[in-house]
Each structure stands twice: as C-alpha cells, then as structure tokens.
Amino acid sequence: MIHDSVIGCVGSTPMVRLSRCFPEPEVEVLAKLEMLNPGGSMKDRPARFIVEQGLADGTLRPGMRLVESTSGNLGIALAMAAGLHGLSFTAVVDPKTSSTNLRLLELYGADVEMVTEPDEGGGYLHSRVRRAKELARSIPNATQVDQYANDLNWRSYHETAGAEILDAVDGPIDYLVAAVSTTGSIQGIARRLRKDHPNLKVIAVDAVGSVIFGAPAGARQIPGFGASRVPEIFDSAEIDDVVHVPDAESAAGCRRLLATEKVFAGGSSGAVIAGVEHLISRLEGPARIVTVLPDRGERYLDLVYDDEWVAGLPDPWQEQEAVAP
C-alpha cells in the first residue's frame, strides 16, 4: 500500500509475544508496539483522529490553530497532523519537558509556549491547561484540543487500536493491562475489546504520585504517565483494578524489556512491564494478557536509561509513610 502522506501510516502497529520477558508457561503476554507509529507514539492515533474528524465535521478549517497542553508525545503528533492538514499548532509545555521533545516539537513546526510557574499542586499540569485555554481564547481562529475532556481521544483508540487487537488475536483475551494519563487509550481499547470479550478484566497501571484513582499527589518524574488531575473523560466503572508503579520500578521495567526482548521503549512501557509482573504474581491459572507499549525509548535516554538519573530517584513509598497520619 502507498499512502498519500505519513499521517496515513498511523496505526496497524504489530503485536509481539513477550515470551522472553515473561516465560511463565501458562501465561501469554501480547504487546502492541505503538512506538512504531510514524510520530513515535500511540498519541499519533488521537492526533490524527481529532484533526481529521474536525475537518470532516467543519469544526476545524485549514488556517486555524490548535492549542494544547502537552508533555511531548501528543504535541509531536499534533504538530505532524496539523502541519499536513494546513493547520498551525501551539504546544504549551513546562520545564520538565525533555530537551529531546522540545527539539522535536520545533522540528515538526510547532510553536512552543513554556509555562514556568508551578500550579497549586506543585506541578505544572494545571498551569499548562490554564495557559492553553487563555491562548485558545485570545488567538484568532484558535481552538484547544483538551485531551483530558475530549471524547475523540478515547474514540480514536476504540476505532483503531481496539479493532486492530481483535483482528490480530485469535481466541480469548483475559486481561488488558495499560498505563494511564488521560485514560483515553485504556478506555477506548477496553470498550472495543469488551464487545467481543465481555469477561475481560482491565488493569490500569498508574504512577505513584498520580491522583487519577484517588491516591495522594506526589512528585512524578516520567512525562506522560499519571496525572495531577482526574480527566473529565475518565469513567472508573471501566477499570477493574489499578497498580501504582514508582518511577524507579518503571525504569527497571524498561531495562528488563530491552534486555529480554530488545524492545527499546519509553518510561510508561516500563511501568506496564512492572504492572504485568504484579498481575502474574497473583494469577491462579492460565491467562492471556494484552498490553500496549506507548512510545520509543530514544526520548528517555536522559531519564530511565540514565544510571545517574535512576540513582537519584527518591523512594516514594518511604515518602508516603513519612507524611501518613
């Protein structure tokens, strides 16, 4: 097949059996390699879907500007999709955004707005979202993508990744294990899989310090994993269980995946590996587990793949015990 542009190559990512990482004889772990999307992450899916749906229904028109708060992957994907469809894009970032992602945003043609004042929670997410709203209101012909509240986010995964998994996997699927941030991917995929597999159990992998599931807020160092707000699109009824993974365990998961399978993946993928390990440890029988590896490892060379960075990570469990009443 020959595509008219690189955006047409989004999706149809391969699945691989992680039998070296998880050699348990009665457990099969199947991972969708979302880092092989052209923009390097699963965020290519909602970026393409939001832009193309907006152009189709008239809410977007060539010449308009998209604005979004982003830690990197969605911004890169939106810059790619917007530029190919005659739109402009402004990414609202913060000081924790990696230098690699900042450079990629610039190379893809995004305008970058840096928020430097921490929000009331000590992070930057709320400050970024507020600034994105201000820019969308003040710039002529601009609109905010608003990934935390936009139903096109989860719908993009329902229509694409969920359907692709069903096409690729013959027979039952017992568990879906996926990392969360906006919760769009886990909910969209789960809703599609449950149409064919109503007994599917959905396990969310969240960051220690993320508040999505009501846990205490805390510092998080891996971008795009966890959140300091509860997404408007989030429906807790879609999730059967949650595993909270600290940054150090995510880094260890990345390195385990690379050592065993030679899959070079990003920080949230390492968290997924840790989450699958936790799930397997309490299984009482055979199971087939499907998971999603969200992005590439190159963007994390100075984070989870850097020995000094990993050595400097705090112990979040000790910190939580210290502040517990």
C-alpha positions in Angstrom: 0.0 0.0 0.0 1.2 3.5 -0.9 0.0 6.3 1.4 -0.6 9.9 0.4 1.2 11.2 3.5 2.9 9.9 6.6 -0.2 10.5 8.6 -1.8 7.7 6.6 0.7 5.4 8.2 -0.7 5.8 11.7 -1.9 2.6 13.2 -1.7 -1.1 12.1 1.2 -1.4 14.5 2.4 -5.0 15.1 1.9 -7.2 18.2 4.7 -9.3 19.7 4.6 -12.1 22.2 6.8 -11.2 25.3 7.8 -14.8 26.0 11.3 -13.9 27.0 10.3 -11.2 29.4 7.5 -13.3 30.8 8.5 -17.0 30.4 5.7 -18.4 32.6 4.4 -21.4 30.7 0.7 -20.8 31.4 0.7 -17.0 30.8 0.8 -15.4 27.3 1.6 -11.6 27.2 0.9 -9.9 23.9 2.2 -6.3 23.4 1.1 -3.8 20.8 4.2 -1.8 19.7 2.8 1.7 19.5 6.3 3.2 19.3 6.3 2.1 15.6 3.7 4.8 14.7 5.4 7.4 12.4 5.5 10.0 15.2 6.9 7.6 17.6 4.0 7.0 20.0 0.4 5.9 20.4 -0.6 9.6 20.6 -0.5 9.7 16.8 -3.9 8.0 16.9 -5.9 10.7 18.7 -3.9 13.5 16.9 -4.9 12.1 13.5 -8.5 11.3 14.6 -9.1 14.7 16.2 -7.8 16.6 13.2 -9.5 14.6 10.6 -12.8 14.4 12.4 -12.7 18.1 13.0 -12.0 18.8 9.3 -14.8 16.4 8.3 -17.5 18.0 10.5 -16.4 21.6 10.0 -15.3 22.4 13.5 -11.7 22.7 12.1 -10.8 24.5 8.9 -7.4 25.0 7.1 -5.7 28.0 8.6 -6.9 27.5 12.1 -4.6 27.0 15.1 -4.7 24.1 17.5 -3.5 24.7 21.1 -2.8 22.0 23.6 -1.0 21.4 26.9 1.4 18.5 26.4 4.5 16.9 27.9 5.7 15.8 24.5 4.1 12.9 22.6 0.7 14.3 21.8 2.3 17.6 20.9 4.7 16.0 18.5 1.7 14.0 17.0 -0.5 17.1 16.7 2.3 19.1 15.1 2.7 16.4 12.5 -1.1 16.0 11.9 -1.8 19.8 11.9 1.0 20.6 9.5 -0.1 18.0 7.0 -3.6 19.3 7.0 -2.9 23.1 6.7 -3.3 23.9 10.4 -0.9 25.6 12.9 -0.2 24.2 16.4 0.9 25.7 19.7 2.3 23.4 22.3 2.1 24.5 25.9 4.9 22.8 27.8 6.8 23.2 31.2 10.4 22.9 32.5 10.1 19.2 32.9 9.6 18.7 29.2 12.7 16.9 27.9 15.2 18.7 25.6 14.6 16.0 23.1 10.9 16.6 23.0 11.3 20.3 22.8 13.6 19.9 19.8 11.2 17.5 18.1 8.3 19.9 18.6 10.3 22.7 17.0 11.4 20.4 14.1 7.8 19.4 13.4 6.9 23.0 13.2 5.1 23.7 16.5 5.1 27.0 18.3 6.2 26.3 21.9 4.9 28.2 24.9 6.8 27.4 28.1 4.9 27.7 31.5 7.4 28.3 34.3 5.2 28.9 37.4 4.2 25.8 39.3 0.5 25.3 39.9 -1.3 24.9 43.3 -0.3 21.2 43.4 3.4 21.9 43.0 3.4 20.6 39.4 2.7 22.3 36.1 -0.3 20.5 34.6 -2.9 22.9 35.9 -0.8 25.9 34.9 -0.3 24.4 31.4 -4.0 23.7 30.9 -5.0 27.3 32.1 -2.5 28.8 29.7 -3.7 26.7 26.8 -7.3 27.9 27.5 -6.0 31.5 27.6 -4.2 31.2 24.3 -7.2 29.5 22.6 -9.4 32.4 23.7 -7.0 35.1 22.7 -5.6 33.9 19.4 -8.0 34.4 16.4 -9.2 31.2 14.8 -7.7 29.0 17.6 -9.2 26.1 19.4 -8.0 24.0 22.3 -7.7 20.2 21.8 -8.4 19.5 25.5 -7.3 15.8 25.5 -8.5 15.2 29.1 -12.1 16.1 28.2 -12.3 15.3 24.5 -14.3 12.2 23.7 -12.5 11.9 20.4 -9.5 10.9 22.5 -10.9 7.6 23.7 -12.9 7.1 20.4 -9.7 7.2 18.4 -8.4 4.1 20.3 -11.8 2.4 20.1 -12.0 2.7 16.4 -8.4 1.9 15.6 -6.2 0.1 18.2 -9.0 -1.9 19.8 -10.2 -3.1 16.4 -6.6 -4.0 15.4 -6.0 -6.1 18.5 -9.2 -8.1 17.9 -8.0 -8.7 14.3 -4.6 -9.9 15.5 -5.6 -12.0 18.5 -7.4 -15.3 17.9 -9.3 -16.7 20.9 -10.0 -15.3 24.4 -8.4 -12.2 25.9 -8.5 -12.4 29.7 -6.7 -9.1 30.7 -5.9 -5.7 29.3 -3.1 -4.0 31.1 -2.3 -0.4 30.2 -0.7 2.7 31.5 -2.9 5.8 32.2 -2.6 9.5 31.9 -5.6 11.0 30.1 -7.2 7.5 30.3 -8.3 7.8 26.7 -6.3 4.8 25.4 -7.2 2.3 28.1 -10.9 3.2 28.0 -11.2 3.2 24.2 -9.4 -0.1 23.8 -11.3 -1.7 26.7 -14.7 -0.7 25.3 -13.9 -2.2 22.0 -12.4 -5.4 23.4 -15.4 -6.0 25.7 -17.8 -6.1 22.8 -16.2 -9.4 21.9 -14.8 -10.4 25.3 -17.3 -9.3 27.9 -15.4 -11.0 30.7 -12.3 -9.0 30.1 -10.6 -7.6 33.2 -9.0 -4.2 32.7 -5.9 -3.4 34.9 -4.8 0.3 34.9 -1.1 1.0 35.6 -0.8 4.4 37.2 2.2 6.3 38.6 2.9 6.7 42.3 2.0 10.4 42.9 -0.8 10.4 40.3 -4.3 11.3 41.6 -6.4 9.7 38.9 -7.6 6.9 41.3 -7.7 9.0 44.5 -4.1 8.3 45.6 -2.1 11.0 47.3 -0.5 13.6 45.0 3.3 13.4 44.7 6.3 14.2 42.6 6.5 12.2 39.3 9.5 12.4 37.0 8.4 10.4 33.9 6.5 12.5 31.4 3.2 11.4 30.0 2.5 8.9 32.8 -0.1 9.6 35.5 -1.8 12.9 36.1 -2.3 15.5 38.8 -6.0 15.9 37.8 -8.8 13.4 37.2 -9.6 13.5 33.4 -13.2 14.5 32.6 -13.4 11.5 30.2 -12.5 9.1 32.9 -15.1 6.5 34.0 -14.0 4.4 36.9 -16.5 1.7 36.1 -14.3 0.8 33.1 -11.4 -0.3 35.3 -11.3 -3.5 37.4 -8.1 -2.9 39.3 -5.2 -0.5 39.4 -1.4 -0.9 40.1 0.6 2.1 41.2 4.2 1.9 40.0 7.0 4.3 41.2 9.5 5.8 38.8 12.3 3.5 39.7 10.2 0.4 39.0 9.2 1.9 35.6 12.9 2.4 34.8 13.7 -1.2 35.8 10.8 -2.4 33.6 12.2 -0.5 30.6 15.6 -2.1 31.1 14.1 -5.6 31.6 12.1 -5.2 28.3 15.2 -4.1 26.4 17.4 -6.9 27.9 15.0 -9.7 27.3 13.1 -8.7 24.1 15.3 -6.0 22.6 12.3 -3.7 22.6 13.5 -0.1 23.2 10.5 1.6 24.8 9.7 4.6 26.9 9.0 5.2 30.6 5.3 4.2 30.7 6.2 0.9 28.9 8.5 0.0 31.7 5.6 0.7 34.1 3.4 -1.6 32.1 6.0 -4.4 32.4 6.0 -3.9 36.1 2.2 -3.9 36.2 2.1 -7.2 34.2 4.6 -8.7 36.6 2.4 -7.7 39.6 -0.6 -9.2 37.9 1.1 -12.5 37.0 2.3 -12.9 40.6 -1.3 -13.2 41.8 -2.8 -15.3 38.9 -4.2 -18.7 39.9 -4.3 -20.2 36.4 -3.7 -19.8 32.7 -4.2 -16.3 31.2 -3.7 -14.3 28.1 -2.7 -10.7 28.7 -2.8 -7.9 26.1 -0.9 -4.7 26.7 0.2 -1.6 24.9 3.8 -0.2 24.8 3.1 3.6 24.2 6.3 5.1 22.9 10.0 4.9 21.9 13.0 4.7 24.2 15.1 7.3 22.5 13.2 10.1 24.1 14.1 8.7 27.5 17.9 8.3 27.2 18.5 11.0 29.8 15.8 9.6 32.1 15.0 5.9 32.6 18.1 4.8 30.7 20.5 7.1 32.5 22.1 5.4 35.6 22.7 8.7 37.4 19.1 9.8 36.9 17.8 6.5 38.2 20.1 6.6 41.2 18.8 10.0 42.2 15.1 8.9 42.3 13.5 9.1 45.8 11.8 6.2 47.4 8.1 7.2 47.1 6.8 4.6 49.5 9.1 5.9 52.3 7.9 9.5 51.5 4.2 8.5 51.7 4.8 6.7 55.0 6.6 9.8 56.4 3.5 12.0 55.7 0.9 9.5 56.6 -1.2 10.4 59.7 
